[in-house]
Amino acid sequence: MSWQEVAKKSDVEEGEALQVCVSGEPIAIYNVGGTFFATHDVCTHAHAHLSDGYIDGDCVECPLHGGVFRISTGEAVSGPVQKPLRVFPIKVEGESILIDG
C-alpha cells in the first residue's frame, strides 16, 4: 500500500466534502459524523463533481441530475445513476487524512 496524506481533518467539516487529487484522479473526501470516507469525485452518470453535491447522512446527491450514492460503499441508491462509485481505502493518523493511492 502506498498511503499518502491528502488533507487534514480540519479541512473537511462534518457533513461536508472536499475534492482532492491523487495521481491525477479527482477524489471526494467526506466527513460523515466524524468518520471519513473517500470516493471517486465524478458521478458515474454524467460529468459532475460529487464534492459539490448535497450530503444527507451517509448519502451524496449529484448536483447535476440528482442521482444518489451511498458514501460508505459507493452504491448507486437512486436514479438516474446505476453504476456504483469507486471507493478508496482511507485512514486517519492524528490530524492527517491518508488515502491508499
C-alpha positions as CSV (number, residue, x, y, z in Angstrom):
1,M,0.0,0.0,0.0
2,S,1.1,3.5,-0.8
3,W,-0.6,5.8,1.7
4,Q,-0.4,9.5,1.0
5,E,-1.7,12.4,3.0
6,V,-4.4,14.3,1.1
7,A,-5.9,16.6,3.8
8,K,-6.2,17.5,7.4
9,K,-9.2,16.5,9.4
10,S,-10.0,20.2,9.9
11,D,-10.2,20.7,6.1
12,V,-13.4,18.7,5.9
13,E,-16.2,19.8,8.2
14,E,-18.8,17.4,9.4
15,G,-21.5,16.8,6.7
16,E,-19.2,18.3,4.0
17,A,-16.9,17.1,1.2
18,L,-13.6,18.2,-0.1
19,Q,-12.1,17.5,-3.6
20,V,-8.5,16.3,-3.6
21,C,-6.4,14.9,-6.5
22,V,-4.4,11.7,-6.1
23,S,-2.3,10.6,-9.1
24,G,-4.3,12.9,-11.3
25,E,-7.6,11.4,-10.2
26,P,-10.3,13.6,-8.6
27,I,-11.4,12.1,-5.2
28,A,-14.0,13.4,-2.8
29,I,-13.2,13.1,0.9
30,Y,-16.4,13.1,3.1
31,N,-16.9,13.7,6.8
32,V,-19.9,11.7,7.9
33,G,-20.5,12.1,11.6
34,G,-16.8,12.4,12.3
35,T,-15.9,9.3,10.1
36,F,-14.0,10.0,6.9
37,F,-14.7,8.3,3.5
38,A,-13.3,8.6,0.0
39,T,-14.9,8.0,-3.3
40,H,-14.2,9.0,-6.9
41,D,-15.4,12.6,-7.2
42,V,-17.1,12.3,-10.6
43,C,-20.7,11.0,-10.9
44,T,-21.0,7.7,-12.9
45,H,-24.0,9.1,-14.8
46,A,-22.7,12.4,-16.1
47,H,-19.7,14.6,-15.5
48,A,-20.4,16.4,-12.2
49,H,-18.3,16.7,-9.1
50,L,-19.9,15.0,-6.1
51,S,-17.8,17.2,-3.8
52,D,-20.2,19.9,-4.9
53,G,-23.2,17.7,-4.2
54,Y,-25.7,17.7,-1.3
55,I,-24.8,15.4,1.6
56,D,-27.6,13.8,3.6
57,G,-26.5,11.4,6.2
58,D,-24.5,8.6,4.5
59,C,-25.5,9.7,1.0
60,V,-24.4,12.3,-1.5
61,E,-26.7,13.7,-4.2
62,C,-25.1,14.6,-7.5
63,P,-25.6,18.4,-8.2
64,L,-26.3,17.8,-11.9
65,H,-29.2,15.3,-12.1
66,G,-29.9,14.4,-8.5
67,G,-28.6,10.8,-8.5
68,V,-27.8,9.5,-5.1
69,F,-24.8,7.4,-3.9
70,R,-24.1,5.8,-0.5
71,I,-20.9,7.4,0.6
72,S,-19.5,4.4,2.6
73,T,-19.9,1.9,-0.2
74,G,-20.3,3.8,-3.4
75,E,-23.6,2.0,-4.1
76,A,-25.9,3.8,-6.5
77,V,-29.0,4.3,-4.4
78,S,-31.5,6.2,-6.7
79,G,-31.6,7.2,-10.4
80,P,-30.6,8.2,-12.8
81,V,-27.4,6.7,-11.5
82,Q,-27.0,2.9,-11.9
83,K,-23.2,2.3,-11.7
84,P,-21.5,2.5,-8.3
85,L,-18.7,4.9,-7.4
86,R,-15.2,3.6,-6.8
87,V,-14.3,3.9,-3.1
88,F,-10.8,4.3,-1.8
89,P,-9.2,3.0,1.4
90,I,-8.8,5.9,3.8
91,K,-7.3,6.2,7.3
92,V,-6.7,8.9,9.8
93,E,-3.4,9.3,11.6
94,G,-3.5,12.1,14.2
95,E,-4.8,15.1,12.2
96,S,-3.8,13.7,8.8
97,I,-6.2,12.0,6.3
98,L,-4.5,9.5,4.1
99,I,-5.6,7.6,1.0
100,D,-4.1,4.4,-0.4
101,G,-3.4,5.8,-3.9
